[in-house]
Amino acid sequence: MVPLPLLLIPCLLADEFTVGPHGDYATIGDALSASSWNDIINVSPGTYTETLWLSNGPIVQAEHGLGTVFIDGSTSTTYVVGVISGTARGLTVINAPEAGFRLGGANANVEQCEVVAPGTLGVTVFSNSPTITEVAVYDAGTHAFSFSGGGEPTVQRAIAVDPTESGFVISTGGSYANLVSFGGVTGFEISADADLQHLAALGASTVGLLSHVDHSFYEAVLAGNPLAVDCQDNTVEIGWAVMDDSPDSADCNTLAF
């Protein structure tokens, strides 16, 4: 008689596919259609003009790392890569008509990816608690990162470079750490009680940190911004800060460091 745990092993093993000219599939979409939970889809270097939807737990990763696989959204209508359940790793999204990545779901993960010149948003979270790690967005049409919808994402080591408007718009709870915004109109726009640590806003054209709510967080670098902090008549407490020699602030009931 075969022990029950051994009978379960085949159900737990993941399949592995390769996408590319000489792979198992020519398109990432075809590989996704054949995939299931924890299957690994290795994508060969190249440009893939597709709209991707990860919903059943696969891992889609650039076989040779970031900068080798480009997901071209020129035929997409809104977002280019949507993730409800699964992991996108090492992908570069280009030509997004609106958003590069659209995330929702507790098992949605984006790691070591980048978005270049999206039409509106680089990364948007609309629900639940996805995880975003080591993601960069360049030249977003509006905001580089937008977090809303009542979810609680976990965001670690994200960079926004030269968005048209804000680097990070945080209007839902969650955990956010080691975020850097270069340029834009506003570095950070905060309107939710979130766990914020280690933020840097550098060279925004109007304000480094705009807070629509009472808030406290630990460690900020606010430099090269005409206005370091705009409290919008709220109380903002920063546990430790590095700022310009004479930082300006506006409309603060309390601004404490």
MIDRENGU-196149 format. One record per residue (C-alpha): residue number from 1; x, y, z. Coordinates in Angstrom, 1 decimal. Example, Ala and Ser with C-alpha at 12.3 -4.5 7.8 and 13.67 -1.06 7.14 Angstrom:
# MIDRENGU-196149
<pt resi="1" px="12.3" py="-4.5" pz="7.8"/>
<pt resi="2" px="13.7" py="-1.1" pz="7.1"/>
***
This chain:
# MIDRENGU-196149
<pt resi="1" px="0.0" py="0.0" pz="0.0"/>
<pt resi="2" px="1.4" py="3.5" pz="-1.0"/>
<pt resi="3" px="1.4" py="6.0" pz="1.9"/>
<pt resi="4" px="-1.0" py="8.8" pz="1.4"/>
<pt resi="5" px="1.7" py="11.6" pz="1.4"/>
<pt resi="6" px="3.4" py="10.0" pz="-1.6"/>
<pt resi="7" px="0.1" py="9.9" pz="-3.5"/>
<pt resi="8" px="-0.2" py="13.6" pz="-3.0"/>
<pt resi="9" px="3.3" py="14.5" pz="-4.3"/>
<pt resi="10" px="2.4" py="14.6" pz="-8.0"/>
<pt resi="11" px="-0.4" py="17.1" pz="-7.2"/>
<pt resi="12" px="2.1" py="19.4" pz="-5.6"/>
<pt resi="13" px="4.8" py="19.4" pz="-8.4"/>
<pt resi="14" px="4.8" py="22.4" pz="-10.7"/>
<pt resi="15" px="5.4" py="22.3" pz="-14.4"/>
<pt resi="16" px="7.9" py="24.5" pz="-16.1"/>
<pt resi="17" px="7.6" py="26.0" pz="-19.6"/>
<pt resi="18" px="9.7" py="28.1" pz="-21.9"/>
<pt resi="19" px="8.3" py="30.9" pz="-24.1"/>
<pt resi="20" px="10.2" py="32.0" pz="-27.2"/>
<pt resi="21" px="11.1" py="31.1" pz="-30.7"/>
<pt resi="22" px="12.5" py="27.7" pz="-29.7"/>
<pt resi="23" px="10.4" py="27.2" pz="-26.5"/>
<pt resi="24" px="7.3" py="25.2" pz="-25.6"/>
<pt resi="25" px="5.1" py="28.2" pz="-26.5"/>
<pt resi="26" px="5.5" py="31.2" pz="-28.9"/>
<pt resi="27" px="3.5" py="33.6" pz="-26.7"/>
<pt resi="28" px="3.3" py="34.1" pz="-22.9"/>
<pt resi="29" px="-0.5" py="34.1" pz="-23.2"/>
<pt resi="30" px="-0.4" py="30.5" pz="-24.6"/>
<pt resi="31" px="1.8" py="29.4" pz="-21.8"/>
<pt resi="32" px="-0.5" py="31.1" pz="-19.2"/>
<pt resi="33" px="-3.5" py="29.2" pz="-20.7"/>
<pt resi="34" px="-1.7" py="25.9" pz="-20.1"/>
<pt resi="35" px="-0.4" py="26.8" pz="-16.7"/>
<pt resi="36" px="-1.7" py="26.2" pz="-13.2"/>
<pt resi="37" px="-0.7" py="27.0" pz="-9.6"/>
<pt resi="38" px="3.0" py="27.5" pz="-9.1"/>
<pt resi="39" px="3.9" py="26.6" pz="-12.7"/>
<pt resi="40" px="7.0" py="28.4" pz="-13.9"/>
<pt resi="41" px="7.0" py="30.2" pz="-17.2"/>
<pt resi="42" px="10.5" py="31.1" pz="-18.3"/>
<pt resi="43" px="10.4" py="33.8" pz="-21.0"/>
<pt resi="44" px="13.3" py="34.0" pz="-23.5"/>
<pt resi="45" px="14.8" py="37.4" pz="-24.3"/>
<pt resi="46" px="12.7" py="39.5" pz="-26.8"/>
<pt resi="47" px="9.7" py="41.7" pz="-27.2"/>
<pt resi="48" px="6.2" py="40.2" pz="-26.7"/>
<pt resi="49" px="3.2" py="42.3" pz="-27.9"/>
<pt resi="50" px="0.6" py="40.9" pz="-25.5"/>
<pt resi="51" px="-1.8" py="41.7" pz="-22.7"/>
<pt resi="52" px="-1.2" py="39.3" pz="-19.8"/>
<pt resi="53" px="-3.6" py="38.2" pz="-17.1"/>
<pt resi="54" px="-2.2" py="36.1" pz="-14.2"/>
<pt resi="55" px="-5.1" py="34.6" pz="-12.3"/>
<pt resi="56" px="-4.3" py="31.0" pz="-11.4"/>
<pt resi="57" px="-1.0" py="31.3" pz="-9.5"/>
<pt resi="58" px="1.8" py="30.9" pz="-12.2"/>
<pt resi="59" px="5.2" py="32.5" pz="-12.0"/>
<pt resi="60" px="6.1" py="34.4" pz="-15.2"/>
<pt resi="61" px="9.8" py="35.4" pz="-15.2"/>
<pt resi="62" px="12.4" py="36.7" pz="-17.6"/>
<pt resi="63" px="14.8" py="33.7" pz="-18.1"/>
<pt resi="64" px="17.8" py="36.0" pz="-18.1"/>
<pt resi="65" px="16.7" py="38.7" pz="-15.8"/>
<pt resi="66" px="15.5" py="42.3" pz="-16.0"/>
<pt resi="67" px="16.2" py="44.2" pz="-19.2"/>
<pt resi="68" px="15.8" py="41.2" pz="-21.5"/>
<pt resi="69" px="12.1" py="40.7" pz="-21.8"/>
<pt resi="70" px="9.8" py="43.5" pz="-22.9"/>
<pt resi="71" px="6.0" py="43.3" pz="-22.8"/>
<pt resi="72" px="4.7" py="45.7" pz="-25.5"/>
<pt resi="73" px="1.3" py="47.1" pz="-24.7"/>
<pt resi="74" px="0.7" py="48.7" pz="-28.1"/>
<pt resi="75" px="-2.3" py="46.4" pz="-28.7"/>
<pt resi="76" px="-3.7" py="46.7" pz="-25.2"/>
<pt resi="77" px="-6.7" py="48.8" pz="-24.3"/>
<pt resi="78" px="-6.0" py="49.7" pz="-20.7"/>
<pt resi="79" px="-3.5" py="47.8" pz="-18.6"/>
<pt resi="80" px="-0.7" py="45.6" pz="-20.0"/>
<pt resi="81" px="-0.1" py="43.1" pz="-17.2"/>
<pt resi="82" px="-2.9" py="42.2" pz="-14.7"/>
<pt resi="83" px="-2.2" py="40.1" pz="-11.7"/>
<pt resi="84" px="-4.8" py="38.6" pz="-9.4"/>
<pt resi="85" px="-2.9" py="35.4" pz="-8.4"/>
<pt resi="86" px="0.6" py="34.8" pz="-9.5"/>
<pt resi="87" px="4.0" py="36.4" pz="-9.8"/>
<pt resi="88" px="5.5" py="38.6" pz="-12.5"/>
<pt resi="89" px="9.3" py="38.8" pz="-12.3"/>
<pt resi="90" px="11.9" py="40.6" pz="-14.3"/>
<pt resi="91" px="9.6" py="42.0" pz="-16.9"/>
<pt resi="92" px="9.8" py="45.5" pz="-18.6"/>
<pt resi="93" px="6.5" py="46.9" pz="-19.7"/>
<pt resi="94" px="6.5" py="49.4" pz="-22.6"/>
<pt resi="95" px="3.8" py="51.3" pz="-24.6"/>
<pt resi="96" px="1.1" py="50.9" pz="-22.0"/>
<pt resi="97" px="-1.9" py="52.9" pz="-23.1"/>
<pt resi="98" px="-2.9" py="53.4" pz="-19.5"/>
<pt resi="99" px="-1.4" py="51.3" pz="-16.7"/>
<pt resi="100" px="1.6" py="49.0" pz="-16.9"/>
<pt resi="101" px="0.7" py="46.7" pz="-14.0"/>
<pt resi="102" px="-2.8" py="46.4" pz="-12.5"/>
<pt resi="103" px="-2.9" py="44.3" pz="-9.2"/>
<pt resi="104" px="-5.5" py="42.9" pz="-6.9"/>
<pt resi="105" px="-5.5" py="39.7" pz="-4.8"/>
<pt resi="106" px="-3.6" py="38.4" pz="-1.8"/>
<pt resi="107" px="-1.4" py="36.2" pz="-4.0"/>
<pt resi="108" px="-0.5" py="38.9" pz="-6.6"/>
<pt resi="109" px="3.2" py="39.6" pz="-6.7"/>
<pt resi="110" px="5.4" py="41.8" pz="-8.9"/>
<pt resi="111" px="9.1" py="41.6" pz="-8.4"/>
<pt resi="112" px="12.2" py="43.2" pz="-10.1"/>
<pt resi="113" px="10.1" py="44.7" pz="-12.9"/>
<pt resi="114" px="10.0" py="48.1" pz="-14.5"/>
<pt resi="115" px="7.5" py="50.2" pz="-16.5"/>
<pt resi="116" px="8.7" py="52.8" pz="-19.1"/>
<pt resi="117" px="6.5" py="55.7" pz="-20.1"/>
<pt resi="118" px="3.0" py="54.4" pz="-19.4"/>
<pt resi="119" px="0.1" py="56.5" pz="-20.6"/>
<pt resi="120" px="-1.2" py="57.1" pz="-17.1"/>
<pt resi="121" px="-0.1" py="54.9" pz="-14.2"/>
<pt resi="122" px="3.0" py="52.7" pz="-13.9"/>
<pt resi="123" px="1.6" py="50.4" pz="-11.2"/>
<pt resi="124" px="-1.9" py="50.5" pz="-9.8"/>
<pt resi="125" px="-3.4" py="48.4" pz="-6.9"/>
<pt resi="126" px="-7.2" py="48.3" pz="-6.8"/>
<pt resi="127" px="-7.9" py="45.8" pz="-4.1"/>
<pt resi="128" px="-6.7" py="43.2" pz="-1.6"/>
<pt resi="129" px="-3.1" py="42.9" pz="-0.5"/>
<pt resi="130" px="-0.6" py="42.3" pz="-3.3"/>
<pt resi="131" px="3.2" py="42.5" pz="-2.9"/>
<pt resi="132" px="5.4" py="44.8" pz="-4.9"/>
<pt resi="133" px="9.2" py="44.5" pz="-4.5"/>
<pt resi="134" px="12.0" py="46.2" pz="-6.4"/>
<pt resi="135" px="9.9" py="47.9" pz="-9.1"/>
<pt resi="136" px="10.8" py="51.1" pz="-11.0"/>
<pt resi="137" px="8.5" py="53.3" pz="-13.1"/>
<pt resi="138" px="9.9" py="55.9" pz="-15.5"/>
<pt resi="139" px="8.1" py="58.9" pz="-17.1"/>
<pt resi="140" px="4.5" py="58.0" pz="-16.1"/>
<pt resi="141" px="1.8" py="59.9" pz="-17.8"/>
<pt resi="142" px="0.2" py="60.8" pz="-14.4"/>
<pt resi="143" px="1.3" py="58.9" pz="-11.3"/>
<pt resi="144" px="4.1" py="56.3" pz="-11.1"/>
<pt resi="145" px="2.4" py="54.3" pz="-8.4"/>
<pt resi="146" px="-1.2" py="54.5" pz="-7.3"/>
<pt resi="147" px="-2.6" py="52.5" pz="-4.3"/>
<pt resi="148" px="-6.4" py="52.6" pz="-3.7"/>
<pt resi="149" px="-9.4" py="50.4" pz="-3.4"/>
<pt resi="150" px="-9.3" py="49.6" pz="0.3"/>
<pt resi="151" px="-6.6" py="47.0" pz="0.0"/>
<pt resi="152" px="-3.4" py="46.7" pz="2.1"/>
<pt resi="153" px="-0.4" py="46.1" pz="-0.2"/>
<pt resi="154" px="3.1" py="45.4" pz="0.9"/>
<pt resi="155" px="5.5" py="47.6" pz="-1.1"/>
<pt resi="156" px="9.3" py="47.4" pz="-0.7"/>
<pt resi="157" px="12.1" py="49.2" pz="-2.6"/>
<pt resi="158" px="10.1" py="51.0" pz="-5.3"/>
<pt resi="159" px="11.4" py="53.9" pz="-7.4"/>
<pt resi="160" px="9.5" py="56.6" pz="-9.3"/>
<pt resi="161" px="11.4" py="58.7" pz="-11.9"/>
<pt resi="162" px="10.0" py="61.8" pz="-13.5"/>
<pt resi="163" px="6.2" py="61.2" pz="-13.4"/>
<pt resi="164" px="4.1" py="63.9" pz="-14.9"/>
<pt resi="165" px="2.2" py="64.3" pz="-11.6"/>
<pt resi="166" px="3.0" py="62.3" pz="-8.4"/>
<pt resi="167" px="5.6" py="59.6" pz="-7.6"/>
<pt resi="168" px="3.4" py="57.8" pz="-5.1"/>
<pt resi="169" px="-0.3" py="58.2" pz="-4.4"/>
<pt resi="170" px="-1.2" py="56.3" pz="-1.2"/>
<pt resi="171" px="-4.9" py="56.3" pz="-0.5"/>
<pt resi="172" px="-5.2" py="52.9" pz="1.2"/>
<pt resi="173" px="-3.6" py="51.2" pz="4.1"/>
<pt resi="174" px="-0.7" py="48.8" pz="3.9"/>
<pt resi="175" px="3.0" py="48.6" pz="4.4"/>
<pt resi="176" px="5.3" py="50.8" pz="2.4"/>
<pt resi="177" px="9.1" py="51.0" pz="2.9"/>
<pt resi="178" px="12.2" py="52.2" pz="1.0"/>
<pt resi="179" px="10.4" py="54.3" pz="-1.6"/>
<pt resi="180" px="12.1" py="56.9" pz="-3.7"/>
<pt resi="181" px="10.5" py="59.6" pz="-5.9"/>
<pt resi="182" px="12.6" py="61.7" pz="-8.3"/>
<pt resi="183" px="11.0" py="64.7" pz="-10.0"/>
<pt resi="184" px="7.3" py="65.1" pz="-10.7"/>
<pt resi="185" px="5.0" py="67.6" pz="-9.2"/>
<pt resi="186" px="4.6" py="65.9" pz="-5.9"/>
<pt resi="187" px="6.8" py="63.1" pz="-4.4"/>
<pt resi="188" px="4.2" py="61.5" pz="-2.1"/>
<pt resi="189" px="0.5" py="62.2" pz="-1.8"/>
<pt resi="190" px="-0.9" py="60.5" pz="1.3"/>
<pt resi="191" px="-4.6" py="60.2" pz="2.2"/>
<pt resi="192" px="-4.7" py="57.0" pz="4.3"/>
<pt resi="193" px="-3.4" py="55.7" pz="7.6"/>
<pt resi="194" px="-0.6" py="53.4" pz="6.3"/>
<pt resi="195" px="2.6" py="52.1" pz="7.7"/>
<pt resi="196" px="5.3" py="54.3" pz="6.0"/>
<pt resi="197" px="9.0" py="54.0" pz="6.6"/>
<pt resi="198" px="12.1" py="55.3" pz="4.7"/>
<pt resi="199" px="10.7" py="57.6" pz="2.1"/>
<pt resi="200" px="12.7" py="60.0" pz="-0.1"/>
<pt resi="201" px="11.3" py="62.7" pz="-2.3"/>
<pt resi="202" px="13.9" py="64.5" pz="-4.4"/>
<pt resi="203" px="13.4" py="67.4" pz="-6.8"/>
<pt resi="204" px="9.6" py="67.6" pz="-7.0"/>
<pt resi="205" px="8.5" py="70.8" pz="-8.6"/>
<pt resi="206" px="6.0" py="71.8" pz="-5.9"/>
<pt resi="207" px="6.1" py="69.6" pz="-2.7"/>
<pt resi="208" px="8.0" py="66.6" pz="-1.4"/>
<pt resi="209" px="5.2" py="65.2" pz="0.8"/>
<pt resi="210" px="1.5" py="66.2" pz="0.7"/>
<pt resi="211" px="-0.5" py="64.7" pz="3.5"/>
<pt resi="212" px="-4.4" py="64.8" pz="3.5"/>
<pt resi="213" px="-4.6" py="63.0" pz="6.9"/>
<pt resi="214" px="-2.9" py="63.1" pz="10.3"/>
<pt resi="215" px="0.1" py="60.8" pz="10.0"/>
<pt resi="216" px="3.3" py="59.7" pz="11.6"/>
<pt resi="217" px="6.1" py="57.7" pz="10.0"/>
<pt resi="218" px="9.8" py="57.0" pz="10.4"/>
<pt resi="219" px="12.6" py="58.4" pz="8.4"/>
<pt resi="220" px="12.3" py="60.7" pz="5.4"/>
<pt resi="221" px="14.7" py="62.4" pz="3.0"/>
<pt resi="222" px="13.0" py="65.6" pz="1.5"/>
<pt resi="223" px="15.5" py="67.6" pz="-0.5"/>
<pt resi="224" px="15.4" py="69.8" pz="-3.6"/>
<pt resi="225" px="11.6" py="70.5" pz="-3.3"/>
<pt resi="226" px="10.3" py="74.1" pz="-3.1"/>
<pt resi="227" px="8.0" py="72.9" pz="-0.3"/>
<pt resi="228" px="9.2" py="70.0" pz="1.9"/>
<pt resi="229" px="5.8" py="69.2" pz="3.5"/>
<pt resi="230" px="2.3" py="70.3" pz="3.0"/>
<pt resi="231" px="0.1" py="69.1" pz="5.9"/>
<pt resi="232" px="-3.3" py="70.3" pz="4.6"/>
<pt resi="233" px="-4.2" py="71.4" pz="8.2"/>
<pt resi="234" px="-3.2" py="68.0" pz="9.6"/>
<pt resi="235" px="-0.7" py="66.8" pz="12.1"/>
<pt resi="236" px="2.4" py="65.1" pz="10.6"/>
<pt resi="237" px="5.1" py="63.6" pz="12.7"/>
<pt resi="238" px="8.4" py="62.3" pz="11.1"/>
<pt resi="239" px="10.5" py="60.1" pz="13.4"/>
<pt resi="240" px="13.8" py="61.2" pz="11.7"/>
<pt resi="241" px="14.3" py="63.4" pz="8.7"/>
<pt resi="242" px="17.0" py="64.7" pz="6.4"/>
<pt resi="243" px="15.9" py="67.9" pz="4.8"/>
<pt resi="244" px="17.2" py="71.1" pz="3.1"/>
<pt resi="245" px="18.9" py="73.6" pz="5.3"/>
<pt resi="246" px="15.7" py="75.7" pz="5.6"/>
<pt resi="247" px="12.8" py="73.4" pz="4.7"/>
<pt resi="248" px="9.5" py="75.1" pz="4.2"/>
<pt resi="249" px="6.1" py="73.6" pz="5.2"/>
<pt resi="250" px="2.5" py="74.7" pz="4.8"/>
<pt resi="251" px="-0.8" py="74.4" pz="6.6"/>
<pt resi="252" px="0.4" py="72.3" pz="9.4"/>
<pt resi="253" px="-1.4" py="72.0" pz="12.7"/>
<pt resi="254" px="1.8" py="70.2" pz="13.9"/>
<pt resi="255" px="4.9" py="69.3" pz="12.0"/>
<pt resi="256" px="7.3" py="67.5" pz="14.3"/>
<pt resi="257" px="10.6" py="65.7" pz="13.7"/>
***
